[in-house]
Amino acid sequence: ADTRIQAVQALAKTAGPQGCHLPKSGGWPSLIVKNLTERIVKDPVHDVRLDALHALVMTCPPGDPEAVRACCTALKDVHRDVRHAAVLGMPKLAKSGDEK
């Protein structure tokens, strides 16, 4: 679990706020979102899911549909801290009209 947490934190640091350090070509932003989403949805350790959610909120620009879906999934997480982080992160990921 510690290795996965370090990997998530490294991805977030490399991507920068709202993915500003990622190259626009090559699909890097979507690859980062996909990797973080996979950690949020599938990882059995709540600390990894929590760090992945924090990283997703930090690195994603608002309105990314996959990021919004991952945050919605985190709203149903069994661990209270992950759900709370999803509630706090949703306004940063969603944009007007995403509620549909």
QUIMO-V724698 format. One line per field, one symbol per residue. ss: DSSP state (H for helix, E for strand, L for the rest). phi: phi as a letter, one per 20 degrees, with the letter a starting at -180 (. if undefined). burial: 1 if it has 16 or more other ideal C-beta (glycine too) atoms within 10 Angstrom, else 0. A space follows every 10 residues. Layout:
ss->???
phi->???
burial->???
//
This chain:
ss->LHHHHHHHHH HHHHHLHHHL LLLLLLLHHH HHHHHHHHHH HHLLLHHHHH HHHHHHHHHL LLLLHHHHHH HHHHLLLLLH HHHHHHHHHH HHHLLLLLLL
phi->.fffffffff fffffmglmf eeffenmggf ffffffffff edffefffff fffgffffee fgnfgfffff fffffdffeg ffffffffeg feeecgoffe
burial->0001101100 1100100110 0100000010 0110111011 0010001111 1111111111 0001001111 1011001000 0110110011 0111000100
//
